[in-house]
Amino acid sequence: MQEVGDGLGRRLRAMRWSRGMTLAQVAEETGFTTGYLSQIENGMAVPALSALADMAAALGADVATFFPEEEAPRVRVSRAGDSRRIRIAQDPTTEYVVLASRGSDGAFSALIARYTQASDNLSSRHFGERFFYVRSGEGHLEIAGERYDLRPGRFVHYTSHLEHALTVTSEEPLETVWLVDPPII
């Protein structure tokens, strides 16, 4: 609760100062005491939502300005064991680990995909681009009728609106690191 009060108080003070208003002027407009408003600005009190609405009106602002959207962290570090794992209903044998994604706000999704021979060889097409690097295993990727062999160390970049299908040919799983644009998660 203290963090909410501190941030809220700082925003209230900044809005008041930017409008050239004193605590006394805001108190007169809202009916609150200058002491109460000072407590809010210093993080010592947290006002009710109705009180915030009165303060916002006195400052000529929307109450939503007291609650700015949180920015996503600029850097995300993934460590072994704290990954998000997903499976897609079409192919429950393929496992995906989400490395990075900011949803529709991001430029791409980064994933590790682990395919087995049991993974469905579904043909698909999507809007956007795909880039992947083969970490282990072997297989082939067919894009618009052309076949590309996949081995560790190889990478592929293609426009994914073309029909494409991936097949695992090795006994060991085919593990790839993907960058997907637009973001899918």
FENNOR-V145202 format. One record per residue. N is the residue number from 1. RES is the residue in three letters. PSI is psi as a letter, one per 20 degrees, with the letter a starting at -180 (none if undefined). Layout:
BEGIN
n: <N/N>
res: <RES/RES>
psi: <PSI/PSI>
END
This chain:
BEGIN
n: <1/2/3/4/5/6/7/8/9/10/11/12/13/14/15/16/17/18/19/20/21/22/23/24/25/26/27/28/29/30/31/32/33/34/35/36/37/38/39/40/41/42/43/44/45/46/47/48/49/50/51/52/53/54/55/56/57/58/59/60/61/62/63/64/65/66/67/68/69/70/71/72/73/74/75/76/77/78/79/80/81/82/83/84/85/86/87/88/89/90/91/92/93/94/95/96/97/98/99/100/101/102/103/104/105/106/107/108/109/110/111/112/113/114/115/116/117/118/119/120/121/122/123/124/125/126/127/128/129/130/131/132/133/134/135/136/137/138/139/140/141/142/143/144/145/146/147/148/149/150/151/152/153/154/155/156/157/158/159/160/161/162/163/164/165/166/167/168/169/170/171/172/173/174/175/176/177/178/179/180/181/182/183/184/185>
res: <MET/GLN/GLU/VAL/GLY/ASP/GLY/LEU/GLY/ARG/ARG/LEU/ARG/ALA/MET/ARG/TRP/SER/ARG/GLY/MET/THR/LEU/ALA/GLN/VAL/ALA/GLU/GLU/THR/GLY/PHE/THR/THR/GLY/TYR/LEU/SER/GLN/ILE/GLU/ASN/GLY/MET/ALA/VAL/PRO/ALA/LEU/SER/ALA/LEU/ALA/ASP/MET/ALA/ALA/ALA/LEU/GLY/ALA/ASP/VAL/ALA/THR/PHE/PHE/PRO/GLU/GLU/GLU/ALA/PRO/ARG/VAL/ARG/VAL/SER/ARG/ALA/GLY/ASP/SER/ARG/ARG/ILE/ARG/ILE/ALA/GLN/ASP/PRO/THR/THR/GLU/TYR/VAL/VAL/LEU/ALA/SER/ARG/GLY/SER/ASP/GLY/ALA/PHE/SER/ALA/LEU/ILE/ALA/ARG/TYR/THR/GLN/ALA/SER/ASP/ASN/LEU/SER/SER/ARG/HIS/PHE/GLY/GLU/ARG/PHE/PHE/TYR/VAL/ARG/SER/GLY/GLU/GLY/HIS/LEU/GLU/ILE/ALA/GLY/GLU/ARG/TYR/ASP/LEU/ARG/PRO/GLY/ARG/PHE/VAL/HIS/TYR/THR/SER/HIS/LEU/GLU/HIS/ALA/LEU/THR/VAL/THR/SER/GLU/GLU/PRO/LEU/GLU/THR/VAL/TRP/LEU/VAL/ASP/PRO/PRO/ILE/ILE>
psi: <h/g/h/g/g/g/g/g/g/g/g/g/g/g/g/g/g/h/j/k/q/r/h/h/g/h/g/g/h/h/j/q/q/h/g/g/h/g/g/g/h/j/j/i/q/o/q/r/h/h/h/h/g/g/g/g/g/h/j/k/r/q/h/h/i/i/m/q/q/p/q/q/q/h/p/p/p/p/q/p/i/k/q/p/p/q/q/p/h/h/n/i/i/p/p/p/p/o/g/p/p/k/b/i/i/r/h/r/q/p/q/p/p/o/q/r/h/i/p/q/m/p/p/r/q/r/q/b/q/q/p/q/p/o/g/r/r/q/a/q/p/p/o/l/i/p/p/p/q/p/r/p/i/q/q/p/p/q/p/j/i/q/p/q/q/p/p/p/i/q/h/q/q/o/p/q/p/q/p/p/p/r/q/i/none>
END
